[in-house]
């Protein structure tokens, strides 16, 4: 698959998410904000932001099978790359 096609599919999948899920995904995976900062910007607790982010990842993975966003490759069978998860 060419990069342009992957980009278009990823953008379409992102736009198909509910806005509240798309926002957390963009903050974390595109803008690379720490979970705490993303939560603060959205007016959420860190735990609520983590739940939204996890749900967004699941939905994106369901739509695309495997998706590469920001700094992590997300797939139901492939864990995030080492070093991409921030400590709690």
Backbone as CSV, one residue per row, in Angstrom:
resi,resn,N_x,N_y,N_z,CA_x,CA_y,CA_z,C_x,C_y,C_z
1,UNK,0.850,-1.167,0.000,0.000,0.000,0.000,0.901,1.237,0.000
2,UNK,0.594,2.188,-0.832,1.421,3.382,-0.878,1.093,4.289,0.294
3,UNK,2.063,5.147,0.654,1.889,6.022,1.811,0.688,6.952,1.677
4,UNK,0.419,7.447,0.484,-0.728,8.338,0.274,-2.032,7.623,0.578
5,UNK,-2.128,6.382,0.167,-3.328,5.589,0.436,-3.476,5.345,1.933
6,UNK,-2.375,4.984,2.590,-2.409,4.756,4.039,-2.821,6.028,4.768
7,UNK,-2.268,7.152,4.340,-2.609,8.431,4.965,-4.102,8.730,4.796
8,UNK,-4.615,8.537,3.603,-6.030,8.795,3.340,-6.925,7.879,4.168
9,UNK,-6.563,6.600,4.254,-7.355,5.652,5.050,-7.311,6.008,6.531
10,UNK,-6.127,6.403,7.002,-5.979,6.773,8.410,-6.793,8.021,8.718
11,UNK,-6.711,9.010,7.855,-7.479,10.246,8.063,-8.980,9.948,8.060
12,UNK,-9.445,9.142,7.135,-10.874,8.795,7.080,-11.304,8.054,8.346
13,UNK,-10.470,7.139,8.812,-10.795,6.403,10.041,-10.834,7.338,11.235
14,UNK,-9.875,8.252,11.315,-9.837,9.220,12.415,-11.079,10.102,12.394
15,UNK,-11.454,10.567,11.216,-12.632,11.426,11.094,-13.930,10.683,11.385
16,UNK,-13.905,9.363,11.294,-15.106,8.578,11.577,-15.309,8.343,13.079
17,UNK,-14.297,8.625,13.874,-14.417,8.446,15.321,-15.314,9.515,15.917
18,UNK,-15.971,9.217,17.035,-16.655,10.277,17.766,-15.635,11.365,18.124
19,UNK,-16.051,12.610,18.097,-15.137,13.739,18.310,-14.337,13.606,19.605
20,UNK,-14.969,13.152,20.673,-14.270,13.062,21.952,-13.117,12.057,21.896
21,UNK,-13.248,11.023,21.081,-12.184,10.037,20.928,-11.116,10.533,19.955
22,UNK,-11.549,11.190,18.900,-10.602,11.722,17.938,-9.688,12.768,18.552
23,UNK,-10.235,13.604,19.428,-9.424,14.669,20.057,-8.301,14.092,20.911
24,UNK,-8.605,13.087,21.723,-7.560,12.515,22.575,-6.500,11.821,21.725
25,UNK,-6.920,11.169,20.668,-5.973,10.487,19.795,-5.045,11.495,19.113
26,UNK,-5.585,12.595,18.643,-4.759,13.622,18.011,-3.787,14.222,19.021
27,UNK,-4.266,14.533,20.207,-3.377,15.115,21.221,-2.226,14.185,21.564
28,UNK,-2.517,12.897,21.692,-1.483,11.932,22.089,-0.587,11.504,20.938
29,UNK,-1.166,11.193,19.801,-0.413,10.560,18.717,0.073,11.518,17.637
30,UNK,-0.544,12.670,17.525,-0.107,13.635,16.524,0.688,14.753,17.183
31,UNK,0.132,15.307,18.262,0.821,16.386,18.965,1.804,15.869,20.018
32,UNK,1.763,14.584,20.291,2.672,13.906,21.214,2.624,14.458,22.643
33,UNK,1.452,14.846,23.086,1.323,15.327,24.458,1.348,14.153,25.428
34,UNK,1.885,14.398,26.594,1.825,13.413,27.670,0.357,13.226,28.047
35,UNK,0.022,12.067,28.570,-1.366,11.775,28.919,-1.910,12.810,29.893
36,UNK,-1.114,13.190,30.873,-1.572,14.178,31.852,-1.896,15.521,31.214
37,UNK,-1.078,15.964,30.271,-1.319,17.229,29.587,-2.545,17.132,28.687
38,UNK,-2.697,16.012,27.983,-3.874,15.818,27.137,-5.139,15.837,27.997
39,UNK,-5.095,15.160,29.131,-6.246,15.144,30.042,-6.587,16.554,30.504
40,UNK,-5.576,17.309,30.868,-5.781,18.685,31.335,-6.430,19.534,30.249
41,UNK,-5.942,19.419,29.020,-6.509,20.207,27.917,-7.961,19.867,27.653
42,UNK,-8.325,18.621,27.895,-9.697,18.183,27.647,-10.594,18.301,28.875
43,UNK,-10.018,18.718,29.988,-10.801,18.851,31.213,-11.206,17.516,31.801
44,UNK,-10.339,16.512,31.631,-10.612,15.153,32.106,-9.611,14.751,33.177
45,UNK,-9.981,13.751,33.953,-8.996,13.122,34.826,-8.056,12.314,33.943
46,UNK,-6.883,12.004,34.450,-5.941,11.190,33.674,-6.562,9.829,33.346
47,UNK,-7.249,9.244,34.309,-7.871,7.937,34.102,-8.921,7.992,32.992
48,UNK,-9.731,9.030,32.970,-10.738,9.175,31.910,-10.069,9.356,30.548
49,UNK,-9.001,10.136,30.515,-8.271,10.337,29.261,-7.661,9.029,28.783
50,UNK,-7.114,8.235,29.694,-6.541,6.940,29.316,-7.607,6.017,28.738
51,UNK,-8.783,6.017,29.338,-9.877,5.173,28.822,-10.300,5.619,27.423
52,UNK,-10.410,6.932,27.227,-10.794,7.434,25.899,-9.726,7.092,24.865
53,UNK,-8.466,7.281,25.235,-7.369,6.990,24.307,-7.396,5.503,23.934
54,UNK,-7.556,4.641,24.934,-7.581,3.199,24.668,-8.747,2.836,23.755
55,UNK,-9.903,3.421,23.981,-11.070,3.154,23.132,-10.814,3.639,21.704
56,UNK,-10.193,4.809,21.573,-9.876,5.342,20.243,-8.913,4.418,19.511
57,UNK,-7.925,3.896,20.218,-6.959,2.976,19.603,-7.667,1.712,19.119
58,UNK,-8.546,1.184,19.945,-9.293,-0.019,19.566,-10.123,0.243,18.313
59,UNK,-10.829,1.346,18.280,-11.669,1.652,17.122,-10.836,1.870,15.859
60,UNK,-9.726,2.571,15.984,-8.851,2.776,14.821,-8.302,1.439,14.330
61,UNK,-7.909,0.587,15.254,-7.374,-0.720,14.886,-8.441,-1.568,14.204
62,UNK,-9.668,-1.512,14.703,-10.762,-2.242,14.064,-10.997,-1.754,12.642
63,UNK,-10.907,-0.452,12.442,-11.172,0.124,11.126,-10.049,-0.156,10.133
64,UNK,-8.816,-0.209,10.629,-7.670,-0.305,9.729,-6.885,-1.606,9.830
65,UNK,-7.098,-2.378,10.881,-6.317,-3.600,11.079,-4.995,-3.293,11.742
66,UNK,-4.262,-2.364,11.192,-3.022,-1.867,11.797,-2.912,-0.423,11.371
67,UNK,-2.560,0.441,12.284,-2.438,1.855,11.954,-1.179,2.421,12.582
68,UNK,-0.499,3.244,11.845,0.682,3.913,12.369,0.341,5.379,12.548
69,UNK,0.307,5.837,13.792,-0.003,7.217,14.125,1.088,7.763,15.024
70,UNK,1.548,8.918,14.738,2.525,9.549,15.608,3.719,8.670,15.859
71,UNK,3.912,8.278,17.094,5.118,7.553,17.484,4.887,6.080,17.769
72,UNK,3.704,5.551,17.477,3.444,4.144,17.809,2.744,3.444,16.653
73,UNK,3.065,2.188,16.472,2.309,1.348,15.556,1.272,0.618,16.397
74,UNK,0.029,0.746,16.020,-1.057,0.185,16.814,-1.697,-0.962,16.061
75,UNK,-1.762,-2.095,16.687,-2.375,-3.263,16.081,-2.876,-4.160,17.193
76,UNK,-3.942,-4.915,16.959,-4.429,-5.799,18.020,-3.428,-6.898,18.371
77,UNK,-2.507,-7.214,17.470,-1.570,-8.294,17.715,-0.144,-7.815,17.968
78,UNK,0.112,-6.537,17.782,1.464,-6.009,17.924,1.460,-4.947,18.999
79,UNK,2.229,-5.125,20.088,2.256,-4.105,21.129,2.920,-2.827,20.623
80,UNK,2.670,-1.725,21.332,3.308,-0.460,20.984,4.822,-0.627,21.051
81,UNK,5.525,0.157,20.253,6.982,0.102,20.232,7.535,0.413,21.614
82,UNK,8.615,-0.251,21.964,9.252,-0.017,23.261,9.623,1.442,23.396
83,UNK,9.426,1.975,24.582,9.816,3.345,24.859,8.746,4.376,24.510
84,UNK,7.606,3.957,23.965,6.590,4.930,23.599,5.570,5.152,24.712
85,UNK,5.555,4.288,25.674,4.606,4.450,26.775,5.278,5.228,27.892
86,UNK,4.623,6.277,28.360,5.206,7.062,29.428,4.941,6.372,30.771
87,UNK,5.818,6.555,31.736,5.590,5.938,33.047,4.404,6.575,33.747
88,UNK,3.787,5.820,34.606,2.656,6.338,35.385,3.125,7.204,36.504
